[in-house]
């Protein structure tokens, strides 16, 4: 009986993982919602982790990269990974980046949004926009030290 339930839990989880990568905590919650016993949930996660179907480091790297491509900043990415149950140590390892360079690239791609604005208005609008995207004020200020943004 337990073997059958374990196999069912693994099949359900593999189907769940077929859509996108997931954190261990996301899988745990998924299996809990499917009314599996804690023992089955633990065994399923252990087996899938052992075979690298589940790995929070790989998930966090993938999540951060995909969010950076969408123009998200460190704060938003960190908060989302926390909500997905990723450990702080793993989060720190994926958000340790050159955010100044990332900000410059994002502004270059989105520059057309700010073309009609001049000087202080443009800078203020860009700063606010970056803050909403999840960048810290120190990251934004460092990026504004670059003449490409100021000029």
C-alpha positions, 0 to 999 in steps of 0.5 A, spaced: 500 500 500 505 504 501 509 503 495 503 504 491 502 511 494 509 513 494 509 511 486 503 515 485 506 521 489 512 521 485 508 520 478 504 526 481 510 530 482 513 529 476 507 531 472 507 537 476 515 538 475 514 537 467 511 545 467 517 548 470 522 547 475 519 548 483 522 549 489 522 543 494 517 547 499 513 548 493 513 540 492 511 539 499 505 543 499 503 540 492 503 533 495 500 536 502 494 538 498 494 532 494 492 529 501 499 525 502 501 522 508 508 526 511 512 520 510 510 519 503 511 526 502 518 526 505 520 519 501 518 522 495 522 529 496 528 525 498 528 520 492 527 526 487 532 530 490 537 524 490 536 523 482 536 531 481 529 532 479 529 537 485 534 541 487 533 548 490 540 551 488 538 549 481 531 552 482 533 559 485 538 560 479 533 559 474 528 563 478 533 569 478 535 569 471 528 568 469 526 574 473 532 578 471 531 578 464 524 581 466 527 586 469 526 585 476 531 587 482 534 583 487 529 585 493 523 582 488 527 576 487 529 575 494 522 576 496 519 571 491 524 566 493 523 566 500 515 565 499 517 559 495 521 556 501 528 557 499 533 557 504 537 564 505 544 561 504 541 559 497 538 566 496 544 569 497 548 565 493 543 567 487 542 574 488 550 576 489 551 579 482 553 586 479 547 589 480 549 596 477 551 592 470 544 589 470 541 596 472 544 599 466 542 594 461 535 594 463 535 602 462 538 601 455 533 596 453 527 601 456 530 607 454 525 609 449 520 610 455 524 616 458 526 619 451 521 625 452 523 627 459 529 631 461 534 632 466 531 631 473 525 629 471 528 623 467 532 621 473 527 621 478 522 617 473 528 612 472 529 612 479 522 610 481 521 605 476 527 601 478 525 602 485 518 599 483 522 593 479 525 591 486 532 594 486 535 597 492 536 605 493 544 604 493 544 599 487 540 605 483 545 610 486 551 606 484 548 605 477 547 613 476 554 614 477 555 612 470 555 617 465 551 613 460 545 614 465 546 621 467 548 623 460 
